Amino acid sequence: MATREPWFIAPARRRVAMTRECALLLPRVCAALADPRQPGSDDTCLEKLLDWFRSLTAFDPTVKLLQDNPCLTEFITAILALPEPSPSILSFTLRLAGILAASENRFQHLRQEKLLVRLFGRDGPLNSAVWEDASVRSGWVEGVHSMMHHQPALHFLCDGGGIDAIFTLQGDPSLFVASAASQLLVHMLTLSVESETTKPLSTKDCDWPACAQIIIKHIEDSLQSSSASHIEQSLKLLTSLFGNCHATWTEVLWLGISKQIESFLTEETVQAQHMLANLLLKMAWSPVFCDTEGSFWALVTSALEHLTPMQAGPLAVGILRLYKCPQDVRIQALTVLLQPMDCILRAASQPLEYAGLLDESVSDPITVESLLSSKSSCASLLCQTLAHLEELLSLIHLPVDLPYTSLLHSLMTILQFCNGFLSPASPLGSTISQILINCFRVQRSALDVLAALSERKGCDTLMGSLFDVLLAYLESPNTSPTVLKKTFQATSKWLVRLQELSCSNNQWQQTEKILEDVFLVLQKHLCSPCWEVRDSSLEFLTVLIECLRDQDEFRQSLLSSEVPRLTENLLEDPESYVRASAVTAVGHLAFITCFAPESPVTGNQYNKENTVAKLQEILSTDSEGFPRRAVISIFTKWLRQGCTGQLEDTEQFVSRVIQTVEHDLDWEVRLGGLELVEVFCSQTICQLGLPKCPHAPVSSAVTSSIHQNESLQILCRAKLFSFLFRSLCDCDKPVGQRACDILLGLRGDFCPISTLKDSQGTGDSPAGHGIAWLQRTLRQGSLAQNFPTDGGNGVDFQNPESMMLALRTVDLEELHDELNKSSDHVEKSPQSLLQDILATVGTIEENEADCY
């Protein structure tokens, strides 16, 4: 069990001591929790209380905590004295005792009090009726795990018979308890070997410590038993051990059980093969085994040969991800992975027409053919294989070379089987085709791999056939919306690849024809009655423009189609998701129709002012948030890429947008407005050459001062400061945080550090009074009422001198700290937690309780 970071401790760990206030509250909390007449406390509060005790004990191994707070042992005693304790409170008690007993000193103290044997021994909950409750069993296991940090705890459990209970809990009906028991045994075995071994263990001289001997004998006996569940439990334990412990002694343990494990591959009476792949994979990642040449890799080879294709697939892909692996094993793993794809190719072609992917198979090809011929297993095997191939293709550096051309051919064959566009030449192919027809799962998986394959070289010869398959899917009325979306994604990636090839080999005609066909089918989908199809089509168009807008052939094909007009029409779509996607697509289209240096489009239809006006109308009037968010995002993108004209035009543009955005009810739109402001501020300061900007030209002090004043005037005229300061009091914290960050940046640009110290004496001026009022208002945060407009309460947000004074005077650091505090920072204290528990059980006045 991993130890969680306590909920109230900063990431930088520090020693935590109990405060006087907490020490006074703790006895009352313990008494309340031990009182069976009181209502049970909230489980979340109990979890937080345990977190607090973990932090109190983490750096203090002494018994001081128990001596200073005798109420803790009194609480445990009181719970043990109850004839029928609450399962929740008993589970809490077991876990608390484990935390307290984690140090050897406190362990001995609790043991002398006879508390540990009554909690974790044979006479404790183990043999009582309350043991039937899974939460009690879980608390017992977690308590034992928490205390298991020293030899006395290890011997206490082994000598007292507790270890037999853990063996039994491996098969607990609660999967959580069973898993925790297995993890506990791994921890105990590791602790026993590493704390009780006097010399390194070896295969020739192996003298296991007593506790380790008990666990290892249990593993060996379970592996040799006739019980499938016992075998599975031990395999799970070994998988966890080899995955988490990479000490050399694990090899000694392995050599004692390897023959038995190997026998599971061939014994048909033992159904444990499905777990062997994961075990061997964990071992392969361990440096203890991956560097060895011999029995381990021979066993991996045997597993690849004997496991079923469904079982061997995960092992094969895991092996192929390894960089340290014998080459013959890697080749065998690749063969196992590609067998289903090879079978597809052979099933679809005439004998000798196509050689397939593989020269030879690892296992009998009849097995794979049988699975692909079965309706119950065909899709599952192909989806697993395709998922593994996609996983490999996602790696930046592949440790193995894949046969990309043959793989692409196989993918195209699968897709043609699925839409019925291929007439197989073999009985096997006919069977597979009938099973796969309109199989959406396989189509989606194949298209994902197809998209990933576009980034690999070596598939150029099949480009024409590939686009035939993709266009067939785009044109087919039987293509489901989800499969169509995947087809769009694959098509966009391969169109980018096609453009790269066209540039290198001058095959423009093929590219133009494919683009023309794509835009024809896109026109149809933009008019689809299904909103998901319209939405996917707009997303596809946006991706194409982002990737290909600099290519003349693409721009000409796009603008000669009806796609731009249909896209603009969808700005008025009844579905808000579609309107949002249309906004994004129109915004990207503008890079071609409005903002290109030599735009190929003339006429009023694609006039920049018209496009801006349409999007601003959506920002002002659309009833849904998604389209408005899309507009502000597009405006920011335009601004970043310098598409909004000269500085004067941009100032007016930003000002109009901000005046709309600051009153928007959607906080994400307001946050988007702040991002627009941040970009505009940065560009303005850089263009006018302030020394703070890394891209600004070097200028004299006088010139810098002039530029600084000019920049500040522009920001004031655009009414940015009113928006920024108002946003500090926004009821949505991310908005206030972003505004504060921007203002801190502006202060760094406009106000030297020396001027910040000199600004304290400005309170007597009229402007100073206004700024003082602003500071008081900002401290109220989201509770501030009637935030001033320009000129209200003496604050003129369009006056450069007033705003310079505000930047110097307002304590932005204090505001920043307040805004970045978590919403429950007060309630997260241990004192507040204890008060809450008391409030829950009704022992303090209601108005003393915190609420969170």
Salt bridges, closest charged atoms under 4 A:
GLU5 OE1 - ARG13 NH2 3.70
ASP35 OD2 - ARG37 NH2 3.01
GLU47 OE1 - ARG4 NH2 3.15
GLU47 OE2 - ARG95 NH2 2.69
ASP51 OD1 - ARG4 NH2 3.42
ASP51 OD1 - ARG54 NH1 2.84
ASP68 OD2 - LYS64 NZ 2.57
GLU142 OE2 - ARG54 NH2 3.21
GLU142 OE1 - ARG95 NE 3.27
ASP172 OD1 - ARG137 NE 2.62
GLU196 OE2 - HIS155 NE2 2.44
ASP205 OD2 - LYS199 NZ 2.75
ASP221 OD2 - LYS217 NZ 2.74
GLU232 OE2 - HIS274 NE2 3.49
ASP291 OD1 - LYS324 NZ 3.27
ASP342 OD2 - ARG346 NE 2.85
GLU391 OE2 - ARG321 NH1 3.19
ASP448 OD1 - LYS486 NZ 3.03
GLU455 OE2 - LYS493 NZ 3.69
ASP460 OD1 - ARG497 NH2 3.36
GLU500 OE1 - ARG497 NH1 3.30
ASP517 OD2 - LYS513 NZ 2.72
GLU539 OE1 - LYS485 NZ 2.59
GLU546 OE2 - HIS588 NE2 3.21
ASP552 OD1 - ARG555 NH2 2.26
GLU562 OE1 - ARG565 NE 2.60
GLU568 OE1 - LYS614 NZ 2.48
ASP573 OD2 - ARG534 NE 2.77
ASP622 OD2 - ARG579 NE 2.77
GLU651 OE2 - ARG717 NE 2.91
GLU662 OE2 - HIS663 NE2 3.69
GLU662 OE1 - ARG726 NE 3.79
ASP664 OD2 - ARG628 NE 2.70
ASP666 OD2 - ARG629 NH2 2.94
GLU668 OE2 - ARG629 NH1 3.55
GLU675 OE2 - ARG640 NH2 2.78
GLU678 OE1 - ARG738 NH2 2.95
ASP730 OD2 - ARG670 NE 2.71
ASP732 OD2 - ARG670 NH2 2.92
ASP741 OD1 - HIS816 NE2 3.42
GLU813 OE2 - ARG747 NH2 2.12
GLU814 OE1 - ARG779 NE 3.28
ASP817 OD1 - HIS816 ND1 3.89
GLU818 OE2 - LYS821 NZ 3.15
